[in-house]
Amino acid sequence: DQQVKQNSPSLSVQEGRISILNCDYTNSMFDYFLWYKKYPAEGPTFLISISSIKDKNEDGRFTVFLNKSAKHLSLHIVPSQPGDSAVYFCAASDVSSGSARQLTFGSGTQLTVLP
Amino acid sequence: DTEVTQTPKHLVMGMTNKKSLKCEQHMGHRAMYWYKQKAKKPPELMFVYSYEKLSINESVPSRFSPECPNSSLLNLHLHALQPEDSALYLCASSHNDAGGWETQYFGPGTRLLVL
């Protein structure tokens, strides 16, 4: 049972336009959500996070939106740049997993930004 | 500084070899994690150490043996691996504040090939 789902395996956008990556979750105990970016054969790089007490968090070109009632979050990248081309993983954690929180990952979305 | 380092970067080993993977962080984090990642899949949790004690073992075969010598170091000892164990092995760390919203920071990974 996949508790975190990224239904789009891939997304292509033009340079300068907005990239929107989506993530859905089923576990209502999740209270912290993270986005990671991953290049091939490298470790995931933390991008941005949001806690369940917020509905939006911004950091430069990256904004994450959380809709708790729909159990949905999205990552917006504006403007998109070719260097943003990577696999993006959505991850979630819940307080019941203890202070050393376990992350539940989505399956990832390959973003390609076309010059 | 959010750096987690891992050595070696690449490792090729035979099924009868014994080798170790090393991970280090100097962020004062008290939780450390080992993940395994296969191509085009999300990271899969193997072990969690909390305050240098093993707190989670996700039913990992005994040919993988973790060790946490101190709060900055994490090792993964490998013995009698199988070719299907070939993967990217990732280390991560987080603060481990009770009840906090934890961000895990990942190292670059060790690319392991078992022949």
Chai-1 contact restraints between the chains, C-beta under 6 A:
chainA,res_idxA,chainB,res_idxB,connection_type,confidence,min_distance_angstrom,max_distance_angstrom,comment,restraint_id
A,Y32,B,W101,contact,1.0,0.0,6.0,A-B,restraint_1
A,A41,B,R111,contact,1.0,0.0,6.0,A-B,restraint_2
A,E42,B,P108,contact,1.0,0.0,6.0,A-B,restraint_3
A,G43,B,L90,contact,1.0,0.0,6.0,A-B,restraint_4
A,G43,B,F106,contact,1.0,0.0,6.0,A-B,restraint_5
A,G43,B,G107,contact,1.0,0.0,6.0,A-B,restraint_6
A,G43,B,P108,contact,1.0,0.0,6.0,A-B,restraint_7
A,G43,B,G109,contact,1.0,0.0,6.0,A-B,restraint_8
A,P44,B,F106,contact,1.0,0.0,6.0,A-B,restraint_9
A,F46,B,T103,contact,1.0,0.0,6.0,A-B,restraint_10
A,F46,B,Y105,contact,1.0,0.0,6.0,A-B,restraint_11
A,S49,B,T103,contact,1.0,0.0,6.0,A-B,restraint_12
A,S51,B,W101,contact,1.0,0.0,6.0,A-B,restraint_13
A,F89,B,P42,contact,1.0,0.0,6.0,A-B,restraint_14
A,S99,B,N96,contact,1.0,0.0,6.0,A-B,restraint_15
A,S99,B,A98,contact,1.0,0.0,6.0,A-B,restraint_16
A,A100,B,A31,contact,1.0,0.0,6.0,A-B,restraint_17
A,A100,B,V48,contact,1.0,0.0,6.0,A-B,restraint_18
A,A100,B,S50,contact,1.0,0.0,6.0,A-B,restraint_19
A,A100,B,S55,contact,1.0,0.0,6.0,A-B,restraint_20
A,A100,B,N96,contact,1.0,0.0,6.0,A-B,restraint_21
A,R101,B,E102,contact,1.0,0.0,6.0,A-B,restraint_22
A,F105,B,P42,contact,1.0,0.0,6.0,A-B,restraint_23
A,F105,B,P43,contact,1.0,0.0,6.0,A-B,restraint_24
A,S107,B,P42,contact,1.0,0.0,6.0,A-B,restraint_25
A,G108,B,P42,contact,1.0,0.0,6.0,A-B,restraint_26
